Amino acid sequence: VEFVESGGNLVQPGGSPRLSCAASGFTFRNYAMSWYRQTYGAGRELVAFIPSAGGNTYYTESVKGRFSISRDNPKNTVHLQMNSLKPEDTAVYSCNAALYYYKLGDSFYGRHSLDAWGQGTLVTVSS
């Protein structure tokens, strides 16, 4: 299993980069895909996920209305369109896969998440 993230960069507040994740080593179309982010000294935060066939997407509250997750099953790729970036969006963004995501309490968790992480792609929001 391999994930290769790209698209991160230094962007000004209000910028709109598009992140991509190329996945391989598993049957992409059968898995829900997600984006996580991590800042220095903190754990990973689930930012968004999209079910295997698309449809109902999830976004963490802080990015709702600004980020959009999409997937291209024939190309085994998932994207994260980021708009109206804020300095607090600065993080390393990584993708992952799970059979599906379920809600427990106030949080979502992946069921049978794949035990692999790519290098991630760094998004730095600064003027």
C-alpha positions in Angstrom: 0.0 0.0 0.0 1.3 3.4 -0.9 0.1 7.0 -0.7 1.9 9.8 -2.5 0.6 13.3 -1.6 1.4 16.4 -3.6 0.3 20.0 -4.0 1.4 21.6 -0.8 3.2 24.9 -0.8 3.7 28.2 0.9 0.5 30.2 0.2 -0.9 33.5 1.3 -4.0 33.7 3.5 -7.0 33.4 1.3 -5.1 31.1 -1.2 -6.6 28.1 -2.9 -4.3 25.2 -3.4 -5.4 21.7 -4.5 -3.9 18.7 -2.9 -3.7 15.3 -4.6 -3.0 11.8 -3.3 -2.1 9.0 -5.6 -2.9 5.6 -4.0 -1.7 2.1 -5.0 -1.5 -1.4 -3.6 -5.2 -1.9 -2.8 -8.6 -1.8 -4.6 -9.1 1.9 -4.4 -12.7 1.9 -5.5 -13.7 -0.3 -2.5 -12.4 2.1 0.1 -13.5 5.4 1.6 -10.7 8.0 1.3 -9.7 10.6 3.8 -7.5 13.6 4.4 -5.8 14.1 7.7 -3.6 17.0 8.9 -1.0 17.2 11.6 0.9 20.1 13.1 4.1 20.0 15.0 3.6 18.3 18.4 0.0 17.4 17.8 -1.8 14.3 16.7 -3.5 13.8 13.3 -6.8 15.4 12.8 -9.4 14.0 10.4 -10.1 16.8 7.9 -12.5 15.2 5.4 -13.5 11.8 4.0 -15.4 10.6 1.0 -17.2 7.2 0.7 -16.0 4.6 -1.8 -18.6 5.6 -4.4 -18.5 9.3 -3.6 -21.7 10.9 -2.2 -22.0 12.0 1.3 -18.8 13.7 2.4 -17.6 14.7 5.8 -15.6 17.8 6.9 -14.3 18.8 10.2 -16.1 21.9 11.5 -13.2 24.3 11.0 -13.0 23.6 7.2 -16.7 23.3 6.3 -17.6 25.6 3.4 -13.9 26.1 2.5 -12.5 22.6 1.6 -13.9 20.1 -0.8 -12.8 16.5 -1.2 -13.3 14.5 -4.4 -12.1 11.3 -5.9 -11.2 9.8 -9.3 -11.6 6.1 -9.0 -10.2 5.2 -12.5 -7.1 7.2 -11.6 -6.8 6.0 -7.9 -6.6 9.6 -6.8 -8.2 11.7 -4.2 -8.1 15.5 -4.1 -8.6 18.2 -1.5 -9.5 21.6 -2.9 -8.7 24.1 -0.2 -10.1 27.6 -0.4 -9.9 30.7 1.8 -6.9 29.4 3.6 -6.1 30.7 7.1 -2.9 30.5 9.0 -4.4 27.9 11.3 -4.7 25.6 8.3 -0.9 25.3 8.2 -0.1 21.6 8.6 1.2 18.5 6.9 -1.7 16.9 5.0 -1.8 13.2 4.4 -4.4 10.8 2.9 -5.5 7.4 4.1 -8.1 4.8 3.3 -10.7 2.8 5.3 -13.5 0.5 4.4 -15.8 3.2 5.8 -15.9 5.8 8.5 -18.3 5.8 11.4 -19.2 8.2 14.1 -18.6 7.5 17.8 -19.5 10.3 20.1 -18.4 13.5 18.5 -15.7 11.9 16.3 -15.4 9.8 13.2 -13.2 6.7 12.9 -12.1 4.6 10.1 -13.1 0.9 10.0 -10.2 -1.3 8.9 -8.0 1.7 8.0 -5.0 0.8 6.0 -1.8 0.8 8.1 0.3 3.0 5.8 1.0 6.7 5.6 2.8 8.7 2.9 5.2 11.5 3.5 2.4 14.0 3.4 2.5 17.4 1.8 3.2 20.6 3.7 0.8 23.5 3.4 2.1 26.7 5.0 -0.3 29.6 5.1 1.6 32.9 5.7 1.9 36.3 4.3 
